[in-house]
Amino acid sequence: MGAMATLIDMENASARPKQSEKSAQPEKPRHPEKQARPDSEILRKPPWIRVKAPLSKGYQETRAIVRAKNLTTVCEEAACPNIGECWEQKHATMMIMGDTCTRACAFCNVKTGLPEALDADEPRHVGEAVAEMGLSHVVITSVDRDDLADGGAQHFADVVGAIRKAAPQTTIEILTPDFLRKTQAAEIVIDSKPDVFNHNLETVPRLYLSIRPGARYFHSLRLLERVKERDPQMFTKSGIMVGLGETREEVMQVMDDMRAAQVDFITIGQYLQPTRKHAPIDRFVHPDEFKAYETMARAKGFLMVSSSPLTRSSHHAGEDFARLKAARERSQSR
């Protein structure tokens, strides 16, 4: 199996490139909307949540590829704790449509503000990069682009098409925004035929107002449902974070909601607080609880479950995609 690209969701601000690597200009606050918030306590991480600093040769080589091709990665922008492990194996995810998000979610470390115009050459560049890196599976994500009439749906479709042209053997997983109030945007992306359509619910409905205020739980759920209605064979995937104050019963209800929408694959990981200005961690969930969630999710009928403290929405995405296909084949042969 060739190399692949994968994506993670957040954490550990030290993973981001230093300001001197990007620009000689003074760096603006990544989250200007959060500057007036009081600092919250950052809890000490338990032993099971700690990761090694990214110092390996493989990490440095992946970092060089990312810089040479002028790519934006969620691994850096969202400050993922798994960046050392993934980049050591040359797994890095491309984040399209810029590095600035129009949303201001309380959990996320991606920069917020007014994005720049779309780069019309980006789909071609992404396709070329996937081909040159020899990726067998690639995950493509993006910032939210509420400033665009279609939320960036056509750009997503163009990127998928460019990858299909440049690297026809590569399987494609997309992790999309919710396309809230963007008529027919979802259909444009679905019709581009990615292999996996991933959209994260992130948390339980009760916490949306404080954690994900720009989104709507049932809209996100409906987006996943629409994928299956339009293309029943397309794999769907969604994830949540725990440790934000949710209850076990609420997590089980989210699982039921996902299954009602025919979601194939659920990911569950520990929320980690990027800065003192972000939503505080309510608690660190013990690995045994993650195992219990995995057991519950499998009993509810998910084809694939990834549930652990360091699980992120597309961690080990290539290996998981192979398992996902095998699980469907087994279920259909019964």
Secondary structure, 3 states (H helix, E strand, C coil): CCEECCECCCCCHHHCCCHHHHCCCCCCCCCHHHCCCCCCCCCCCCHHHCCCCCCCHHHHHHHHHHHHCCCCEHHHHCCCCCHHHHHHCCCCCEEECCCEECCCCCCCCCEECCCCCCCCCHHHHHHHHHHHHCEEEEEEEECCCCCCCCCCHHHHHHHHHHHHHHCCCCEEEEECCCCCCCCCHHHHHHCCCCCEEECCCECCHHHHHHHCCCCCHHHHHHHHHHHHHHCCCCEEEEEEEECCCCCHHHHHHHHHHHHHCCCCEEEEEECCCCCCCCCCCCCCCCHHHHHHHHHHHHHCCCCEEEECCCCCCECCHHHHHHHHHHHHHHHHHC
